[in-house]
Amino acid sequence: MQSLIYIACAALVLYLFLLQVFDIRHCKQKAKSQRTSKMYVLRGEIVDRYGFKLAADKTTFILYAHPNYYDYPPEKLAEILAPYLKMSVSELTKKLSQTNKKIITVKKDLDRKTVQEIKKKGLRELSYEVKNKRVYPQGTLASHVLGFYNPNADTAGGIEYKAKDYLEYVDRTITYEKSANGDIIYNISVDPADVSAPVKGKTLTLTIDSAVQHVCEKYLLKTIQKFHAPRAAAIVMEPSSGEILALAVAPNYDPNQYAKYTMQEMKNWAITDVYPPGSTFKIITVACGFMNKKINKYTKINDTGKMKIGWWDVVNYDYKTKGAPGMIDLVYLFEHSSNIGSIKISQMMTDKEFYDSLKLFNFGEKTGIDLPGESVGLLPAPKYWDVATHGAMGYGYGASVTAIQMVSAVSAIANGGTWITPHLIKYSPEEAETKIVKRRILEEQDAKDITELLVKSVENGRNPAKMDDYYIAAKTGTSRKPNANGTGYSNKLYASMIGFFPATNPKVVLYVVVDSPSGEGIWGSTVAAPVFKEISTELVRILNLNPDKNTKK
């Protein structure tokens, strides 16, 4: 028995010798890996098209005291720290006297400079914890575009979520070893420059123009307050490039305090929510008629003022006061928003022809905008159409769309017939090759003819958005809001207006939509057109657009 004990002891000694000398289980490597850390990567900044900072990381520190390691009594330690922490000696003394605690949280949100000054004192009873905070220096500006970022839970929304990999990308990984108390172990492989400064991801440049964004937000807020509307949205896009200069949702929120808001309040409904576009869709119906060679700019239609499609009786909004206008041209159709004229154009096309043309405008599909949560909209396949659905499509009720779909569709007309992916990230030419789709969907002459018709309809009428020095190709819209249960319509309305200018050389497309405005005489022309005019007046100044009207001064 005694021999067995000697053998066991000898085996144990041999095992320990091998373990420590020859490292048979790679314990050295394990220990090293446990001491090894990667440098924390700060998110890159988000800036607008001119470098105006919209989001950035801010590093702060928490200061802790460890009573078990006090070299000074609390009173003396308080005297040393008070000038740096901007706290009274008495307050600090009270805090540092909690000797029954192992760790005392002395102060949060200290900046790097303050911590460096305190470290120079060589106080071993203190330690520091690095905290990272995402800050949005412009407050609520472009909040529904930027989204938010929570570094503690690594959760995000908006462009912060979509561009996560880019914002956190670094071209090399910096590792180092730490001692038990958290200090960096400097050896021959550690470059002091690498570990003394934070590693930051790439800066993301957006297409957003902060001045344009601010103008849109300002007038949207004014509008929802005036009409007691729950929300509104405005999008400004450059038709030739697909770059979005502004995507505004009101009311907005402060991403610095995102935890105070509900997901509903932070939702970017301009890309997520669908609704019937109403009369703004008549632009698309007319364009589809052109695409299928059913109409041209000289076409005339017999507008009977009212008609029956399937089980629906459809009338023009002014039928009670003006009756049947008779033979109308397309300028009249746009100017007076003829439902009957639009239905009859849609009926010139087969179900498949109309549907295929709408698909070319990207309805029923995501536009591919670089934001999360985009909806495909609602465009039923032709096999589900009946005569009522087909007719309703003509004047903006058969399909449900998102605001971004409407903007990208009308931009194709402004862009000479070429549809282009709307986007918020400023891509390099190489990136644009893979990120941005361009496709011709309409002949250039047809696009010019439709633009001419829209301009004349604005110039002939009393559209509040008409401008003295610029031609605008635009259309207002009013549509009933579907019930929440998906069946039928409520007594609430969407009021909208979409257009582009200067019409002879389009530089911007502007879309305004207001959800459920209240009051008397609620129409696209009374609610959306005035705010369209206010925004467009500011835009021509901010963007320094050249007038295209020959006005007499």
N, C-alpha and C positions, 0 to 999 in steps of 0.2 A: 504493500500500500504506500509506504514511504517512498519507494522507488518511483511509483506512478506520479506522486506529487512532485518529485524532483524533475521528472521528465516534462510534466505540464509546465512547471516554472521555467524550465530551459526553453521550451517551445515558445512561451509567451515572450521571454527576453529576446529570442531570435526574431520573433514576429515584429516586436517593437523596433529592434535594430534595423530590420529590413525596411520597415515603414518609414523610419526617420532618415535613414541613410540613402536607401535606394528608391524611396517614394513609390512603392509598388502599386499604390492606388491613386497615384497622381494627386495626392493631397496638396502638394504645393500649388498645382494649377487651380485646384478648387478654391484654395484660400485666396489666391490671386484674383480669381473671378469674382469672389465675394467682395473683394476690396475695390474692384474695378467699377467705374461709373462712366457714363457718357455725358458729355457736356449738354446741358439743357438748350434746346433750340427755341429761340424766340421766333414768333411768327413774323413774317415780313409785313411791311406796311401796305395799306391799300390807299391809293391816291387817285384823284380824278385825272382827266386827260391833260391837265396842265400842271400836275404834280401837287395839287392841293390835298393835304393829308386828311383822309377820312377815317382811318383806323390804324392803330399801332399798339404794340406791346409795351407795357410799363412794368419794370421790375421793382419790387419793394421788398423790404426785409422785416422780419419779426425778431425783436430782441428778447432773449430769455436770460434769466439769472438762475444760478444753481447754488442754493444756500450751503450745501455740503462742501463747496469749494471756496467759500468766502475767504479772501485774504484781508478784507477790510470790514469793519462793522457797517451795518446798513446806512447809518448816518453819513459816514465818510464816503461810501460808494455813491450815495445820493448826491452829495456835493460834487463829485467828479462828473456824474452823468447829466445833471440838471441843465448845464449850458447847451449840451448837444441835443437833448430831448425836448427842450423848451417846456419843461415841467418844473413845478416848484419843488424845492428840496423837501418840504414837509410831505408833499404828495408822494414823492419817490421813496422817502424813508418809510412811509406807511406800507407801501407796496413791497419794498425789499425786506421788510421785517417779518414777512410771512415764512419764518424759518421752519414751520411744520410741513411746508411743501417741498417736494424734491425739485420742482421746476416752477419758476414764476414768470408769467408773461409780463414783461415790463412795458413794451410799446409795439404797436403794429404800424405798418405803412411807412417805415423809415426809408429814405432814399439812399442810394449807393454812397454818395459823398459823406453823409452823416455816419454811416456804418464804418467807412474807411477811417474817419477821424477817431471814432471810438476805439477801433482796433489798434491804433497807434499807442493807446494807453496800456496795452498788454495785460488786460484784465482777464485772468483765466476763469473767473466765475461767470463769465458771459458766453453765450453762444448765439448763433444767428440762423434763421431759416429764410431761404429765398422764396418769395411768392411772385407769381406772374399774374398780371391783370391786363385784359384787353380793354383798351380805352378808345372812345369815339369822340375826338376833339370837337367835332361840329354838332354834337348833340343829336337832335332828331333828324338832321339832314340825311336824306336817302336811306332812312332806316330800313325800309322794306326791301331795298336792294342789298344793303350790307348784311342784314341779318344780325346775328350775335355770335359770340364764342365764349364758352365756359371752359377755361383751362383746367379746372379741378375735375370736372366730369368728362372733359373732352367731347362736349356736345356743341353743335353749331347749327345755324340756319342761314339762309340767303347765300350770298357770294362767299361768305366765310366758310360755309359747308362745301359749296361747289369747288372752290379753289384751294381746299385744304392741303393737298399734296404740293401744290405750287408754293403756297405761303410758307410751308414748313421744309421746303427742299434746301439741302446744303450739299455742296459737291464733295464733302469729305466728312468722316465721322471722327470726332476727337474723343479719345478715351484716356482715362488717368486712374491712378489708384488713390484710395482714401484711407486714412487712419481710422481707428475706432471712434475718435471724437469728431470725425468728419473733415479733418484737414487734408489737403492735397499732399500726396507723397511725391516730391520732386525727384526724378531720376533722369538718367541721360536721355530717355525717350520723350520726356515731357518738355514741350516748348512753353516757357512762361507766358509768352504772348497769346498762346492758344487758350490758356485757362484763366487769364486775367480779364478777358473781355468776353461778353456773351456772344454766342453764335446766333446769327439771325438768318431767317429764310429769305426768299426772294420778295422784292417789292412788286405788288400787282397794280398795274395801271388800268383803270377803267375808262370807258368811252364817255362816261358821265361828265357833263359840264356843270360844275357846282352852281354857277350863276343861273343857268337855265333850270336846274333842279329846284333851286330856291324859289324862283318865280312861280313855277308850277305849284309847289307846295303852298305858297302864300295865297294864291288865288283859289286853289281848291278849298283851303280852310275857310276862306271868306265865303265861298259858295255854299258849303255844307252848313255853315252857321246861318246864312241868309235864308236858306230853304229848309232848314231843320232836317237835312238829309243825314242818314247814318254813315255814309261813306261816298267817296268819289275817287276817280283815278284820272291821270293824264300821262300820256306817253309822247315824247318828242323823238323822232328818228330821222336820221340822214338817209334818204332813199337810195342814194348812189352807193353807199357802203354798208348799210344795215346797222351802222353804229347808233346806239341809243344815247341821246344827249340827256334825257331825263326820263325817269320812270317814277312817278310820284303817286302815292296813295295817301289819302286823308280820311280820318285822322292818322297821324304817324305816331311813333313811340320813341322812347329814348333807349337805345341799345346798351347804354351804360348801366341801366337799371332794368334790364329785360325781365328779371324775375318778378317784377311787379305787374307784368302784363300777361294776358291770356294768349294762348296760341291763336285764337280767332283774331285778336287785335294785332298780332304780329304777322298774320298771313298776308302774303302778297296776292290779293285777289285779282289783280290785273292779269295774272298768268294762271291762276288756279280755278277761278269761278267762271261758269258759263251762264249765258243769258241770251234771249232773243235780241238780235241787233236792231231790229226795226228798220226804219227807212234808210239808214246809212248803207244797208245791204243792197239797196237799189243800184248803187254804183257797181256792185259785183254782178248783179243780174244783167244790167246793160252790157257790161264787159263780156259776160258769157255769151250774150247774143251776138256781139261782134266776133268773138272767137269762133263761133259756129256759123258765121256768115249769114245769120238770119236777119240782121239789121245793119244799118250804117248811120252815119250822122245825119242823113237826110230823111230817115224813116219817119213816117207818120202813123199814128195808131188811133183807132176809134175808141175814145174814152167815154164809155156809157155812164160813168159816175157810180154805178153799182153793178154787181153781177153775183151770180151764185156759183160757187165752186164746191162740188160735192154737197155736203149738208150745210155749208157756211154761206151766209149772205155777207158779201164784202162791199163796203162803200168807201169812197174817198172821204177824207176828213172834212172837206168843205162841201159835200154833196147837198146838205140841207140848205145851204145859203147860195150855192152857185149852180146846183144841178149838174147835168151832163155837159162837159165841155166840148164833146164832139171830137173831131180830128185834131190831135195834138202832136207836136214834135217832141224830141227828146229833151230839149231845153225846158219846155213846159213841164214834162214829166218830172224832172229834177226840181224845178222851181216850185211847183205846186205839190210835189211829193205824191204823184198819182199812184194809188194802189192798183187801180184797174189797168193802167198802162204797163205797170211792172208785171202783173200777173200775165197779161197777154204776151209780153216778151218771153216770159218763162215757158208759156204754152207753145211757143214756136219751136222749142227744143224738145226732143224726147227725154224721158227720164234719164236715160244713160248719158245723153249729150250734156244735159245740165249738170248731172252728178260728176261726170268726168272733168268738166270745166271747173267746178267748185274744188275738186281735189287738186287741180293744178294750182289753185290759189292757196293750197295747203289747209283747207278746212277739213276737219275730221282727222287732223294729224297734229303732232307737236311741231312747233316752229323750229325747235332746237335751240331756243334761247338758253344762255349759260346760267340758268338759275334752277334750283331744285323745285319739284312739285308742279311742273307745268301740266295742264290738262290738254287732252286731245280735242276737247269740244264734243259736239254731238251732231253728226251728219249721218242720218240713216241711209243704208244701202238702198238702191233703186227698187229692189224686190219688196221693200216694205212701204213704198210710196203708193198712195192713191191719188186721185185727182185733186183732193183737198190739200194733201201734203205738197204736191208739186206746185200748186198755185201759191200756197203760203210761203214757199221758198222764195218766190219772186219778190215779195215785199217784206222779207226779214223775219218770218216766224217759223219756217220749217226746220231751220237749223239753229243750234245754240253755239255760241262762239265765246272765245276769250278776247279780252281787249288787245292782247299782243297779236292774236290772229288777224284781227281787223286791221291793225296798223301795218303788219307785214303784207297783207293782201292789197291794200290801197297804195302802199309804197311801190308795189310792182308796176302800177299804172304811172305813178310819178317818176319811176325809174325807166320809163320808155318801154315797159312790158317785161322787164326782167325781175323775177322774184329773187330775193336774197335773204339769207338767214339773219334775223335780228340778233344782236349780241351786245353785251355789256363789257366784255373784256377786250382791251386793246391788244390785238394779236399782231405778231410780227408777220411779214409777208409769207414766211415759211409756214408758220402756224395757221395762217388764214387759208392756205391751200387745203388743209385737212379739216378745219373747223367750220368753214363757211361755204355754204352751197349757193351757187348762182345758176339760175336756169331761166331761159326765155319762155314765157307762157302766153305772150300776147304780141302781135305785130306792132312795131314801133309806131306806125301810122295810126293804128287803132287806138293806141295809148294817147297819142296826141289829140285825136278826135274826141275821145271821152273827156280829156282834160278841157278842151275847148267848150264842150257842152256844159260841163260843170261850172266853168268860169262865167259863161253867159247867164246861167241860171242864178248865180250869185249877183252879178252885175244888174240883171233885169229886175230882181226882186228887192225886198226890203230886209234882207238878211242882216241882223245886227253885227255879224262878223266882218262885213264888207270894210275894206281898207281904202284910204285915199290914194296911196302910192304903190300898192301892190295888188296884183291880180291873185285871187284865191280860188282854187278848185276845191269845192267843199260841198258837203251835204249834212243836214241835220237828221236826227232820228229820235223817235219816241216809241217805246214798246212797253207792253204790259208785263209785269213781273209774274213769273209762274208761282203757283202756290208751293209752299214748302214740301207738301206731300207728293209733288210731281204731277198732280192732276189739275188741269184748269189753270186759270189766271186770277191773280188778286187784283185789287183796285190800286195797287202801287205801280209806279212807272220807272223805267230807265229813260233818262234824257241824255242825248249824246250829240256830238258833232265831230266829223272827221274831215280833214282837208290838207292840202299842201300848197306851199307858196315859196318864192314867187312862182306863179304858175308857168311862166314862159321858160324858167330854168329852175326847177324845183330843188330847193336846198333842205327843206324840212317837211316832215309829215307830222301833224299834230292831231291827237285824238283825245277828246274829253268825254267822260261818261260819269253821270251822277245817278246814284242809286236811291230811289224812293224820295225824291224831293216833295215837299208839302206846299200847299197854297193853291191859289186860283190860277187857271190858265197855264198849267204845267205842260210844257212842250220842250222839244230839243231846241227850238228857236228862242224860247224865253228863259231857259235855264242854262243849257250848255253853250249856246252861241255867245252870250255875253262874256263868259269866262274864257272861251276860245279867243275872243277879240282882245281881252286883257292880256292873255299870255302871248298871243302872236304880236301884239304891239311891242311888248318887251323883247321878244325874240329877235325881231328885225334890228333892234338897237344893239342887243348883246352880241349877235352874230355878224353885225355890220353888213346886212344884206342889201344888195343894190335894188332900188325900186325898178319896177318894170312897167309902170303906167306912165303915159305921156300926159302928165298933169300940168295945168296952167297955174302958175303962181302969181 
